[in-house]
Amino acid sequence: MAKDWTQYSNLYLHLFADCIAVRGAAKSAFCDLTRHEIITFPSEYYPVLEELLSDRIGSLLEKISSNPNKERILGFLNFLDENELVMLVDDKSAFPPLAENWDFPGQVQNAIIDISTVLHNFEKIFDELSALGCQHVQIRCFSNLLTLGICGPLLEKARHKSIQSIDLILKYEDGMPDETYVKFVESRPMIAAFAVHSAPLARRVVVDYAHPEFSDSAPLKEIRFTSQVIDSEIHCGLITQKYLTAPSVTTFFEAKSFNGCLNRKISVDADGNIKNCPSMKESFGNVRDTPLSSALHSTGFKDKWGIAKDQIAICRDCEFRYVCSDCRAYLEEPGNAFSKPLKCGYDPYTGTWEDWTRNPLKKKAAKFYGIKK
Amino acid sequence: MPRETDPIEPPLKLPRSEIVRLPLGYQKIYPKPLMPKRIADKLMVDNVKFRVRSFSAGSNKPISKIVE
């Protein structure tokens, strides 16, 4: 129910410090860093928002009393209130903004390790990642080389290290019952996410509900079977709503100042080459003869860590720029490190999502990278 | 008028967990959180509101974006 705003004439409207408005071209967004929500609104209202936050309620009501858009402005005011984005305060100086600092207690935060025809020396890789303080590892296998039988003992090597979680993306094993997959994940709490590609039937199999009473809500852990055939790293780099990062204080301010994907990341491609990302061409050595720390400290390795969304063409006008994990491997303009991700189908100037593969302007770049779809 | 240090008697129905015992020997009723749940479907104009989930145990951002 709408408030009677005249009762609050002496108060100011104040946007909660953890609800940050991000202006986009067509739409803008409130990123709620505590409730992990994104709430969008038409960018025409952004100046209205700034005006509403600038003065006491009484003065605002006086100002808009003769405005032909009075009802719409009041509607927006009620929208802010009903969505609990704002509070009423008498002294705005008592509510400072959040500090926009980001740091991490390790040289590397996450790592990707790809497997195709060669099984790397995981004991060595995990030891080296641990020395760098790496917390999250994703293992992607494009072939049947990494079976569950091999994967189990391999994951044991990651225990008692800095590694807190492992994401697995493995190829479907013919005839393997779902129960085996479930037991595999159940018995290894370190596995945070598990996707099985090239499966005959796309489906989700629940491993663990948060609580039996909440079985109708989203499960805590599940195995995702997809019929998508992932036979190389070329499939990576998708920017969809699903891949927007859940807004939080940590991820938001990291993405604001650094690259959402590459910052504090190290990767080992299927041939053992150490890279920022397996999809990138530039290699900084091979795990067979180069320690990860040497590659990390090579000239140029950290150059892309600092490419923030505000520096990227088109993305800088997108309301999702601080919740987007970006991609620097596949670009709309392959020679321009600051161009929009090729596989992003969002147009911030219309506020609409589309299938990026159908955009004729992207076909040339897709051909350049050898993307056939 | 009671002084600030006078004891405030909590209503009988109030659960004990909502009473905070302060060191000066008086009791104060701790207010309930004043934050009702948002109504997810209450949208304005063409607004879109959606929740992005992530596994709490894993990385708080996607490590790669390879599965469609």
Interface residues (C-beta under 8 A of the other chain):
Chain A: R35 H36 E37 I38 I39 T40 F41 P42 G75 F76 F79 E82 N83 E84 Q109 N110 A111 I112 Q135 H136 V137 Q138 R140 Q164 S165 D167 I169 P189 A192 A193 A195 H197 A218 L220 K221 R224 T226 Q228 I230 E233 H235 C236 G237 L238 I239 T240 Q241 Y243 L244 T245 A246 P247 S248 T250 T251 E254 G260 C261 K265 C277 V323 S325 C327 K343
Chain B: M35 P36 R38 I39 K42 M44 V45 D46 N47 V48 K49 F50 R51 V52 R53 S54 F55 S56 A57 G58 S59 N60 K61 P62 I63 S64 K65 I66 V67 E68
